[in-house]
Amino acid sequence: MNKEKDESSQKIDELFSLEEIKMDEARIMERNRISEDLHDGVLGKLFATRIRLGFLGMKLFNDFPDKKREFDTLIKDIECIEKEIREISHNLNNDILPESKSFNYIIHDLVK
C-alpha cells in the first residue's frame, strides 16, 4: 500500500513539474512577443517619426529660426524614449531564466 502511495505521489509531483514547465514556457513566449512588439513595432514607428520630424524641421527653420532650440529638445526627448524602449525590450528578452525557476525547468530547457 505504501509503495502505491509513493508511486502515486511521484506521478503527481511529475505532473506538477510538467505543468510548471509549460506555464514557464508560455510566460517566456509572451515576454519574447512583447519584447519583439516593442522593439520592432513601437521603436520602429518612433524612429520613423523622429526622422520625418527632422526633415520637417529643416524646412520650418527657414521661416521660424527661433523655434530650433525647442524643436531640438523635442527630438532629443524622442531619442530618450527610443533608448528606454530599447532597454526594456532587451531586458525582457535577456531575463529568460530568473532565479525563481525550478531546477527541473532549467534542466528540461537545457535538454531541449
C-alpha positions in Angstrom: 0.0 0.0 0.0 2.8 2.4 0.8 4.5 1.6 -2.4 1.4 2.5 -4.4 1.1 5.8 -2.4 4.7 6.6 -3.1 4.3 5.9 -6.8 1.1 8.0 -7.0 2.8 10.8 -5.1 5.7 10.7 -7.5 3.4 10.8 -10.5 1.6 13.8 -9.1 4.9 15.6 -8.5 5.9 14.8 -12.1 2.6 16.2 -13.4 3.0 19.4 -11.3 6.6 19.7 -12.6 5.4 19.3 -16.2 2.6 21.8 -15.7 5.1 24.3 -14.2 7.4 23.9 -17.2 4.5 24.5 -19.6 3.5 27.7 -17.7 7.1 28.9 -17.6 7.4 28.3 -21.4 4.2 30.3 -22.0 5.5 33.2 -19.9 8.8 33.2 -21.8 7.0 33.2 -25.2 4.8 36.1 -24.1 7.8 38.1 -22.8 9.5 37.5 -26.1 6.5 38.5 -28.1 6.2 41.7 -26.0 9.9 42.4 -26.5 9.6 42.0 -30.2 6.5 44.1 -30.4 8.2 46.9 -28.5 11.5 46.7 -30.5 10.2 46.1 -34.0 6.8 47.9 -33.7 6.8 50.8 -31.3 10.5 51.6 -31.6 10.4 51.5 -35.4 7.5 53.9 -35.5 9.1 56.3 -33.1 12.3 56.2 -35.2 10.5 56.9 -38.4 8.5 59.8 -36.8 11.7 61.3 -35.4 13.4 61.2 -38.9 10.3 62.7 -40.5 10.2 65.5 -37.9 13.9 66.1 -38.6 13.2 66.7 -42.3 10.2 68.8 -41.5 12.3 70.9 -39.0 14.9 71.7 -41.6 12.2 73.2 -43.8 10.5 75.1 -41.0 13.6 76.7 -39.5 13.9 78.9 -42.6 10.6 80.5 -41.6 10.9 80.2 -37.7 14.5 80.2 -36.7 13.7 81.0 -33.1 11.9 77.6 -32.7 15.0 75.5 -33.5 16.1 75.1 -29.8 12.6 73.9 -28.8 12.5 71.5 -31.8 15.9 70.1 -31.0 14.8 69.5 -27.4 11.7 67.5 -28.6 13.9 65.4 -30.9 16.2 64.6 -28.0 13.2 63.6 -25.9 12.1 61.2 -28.6 15.6 59.7 -28.7 15.5 59.2 -25.0 12.1 57.4 -25.3 13.6 55.2 -28.0 16.5 54.3 -25.8 14.3 53.5 -22.9 12.0 51.2 -25.0 15.1 49.5 -26.4 16.4 48.8 -22.9 13.1 47.5 -21.8 12.9 45.3 -24.8 16.3 43.9 -24.3 15.8 43.3 -20.6 12.6 41.4 -21.3 14.3 39.2 -23.8 17.5 38.6 -21.8 15.9 37.9 -18.5 14.5 34.5 -19.6 15.6 32.4 -16.5 15.1 34.4 -13.3 16.3 32.9 -10.1 12.8 31.6 -9.2 12.9 29.0 -11.9 13.0 25.4 -10.7 15.9 23.1 -11.2 13.6 20.8 -13.2 12.7 23.6 -15.6 16.3 24.6 -16.2 17.4 21.0 -16.9 14.4 20.5 -19.2 15.1 23.7 -21.0 18.8 22.8 -21.5 17.9 19.3 -22.8 15.5 20.9 -25.3 
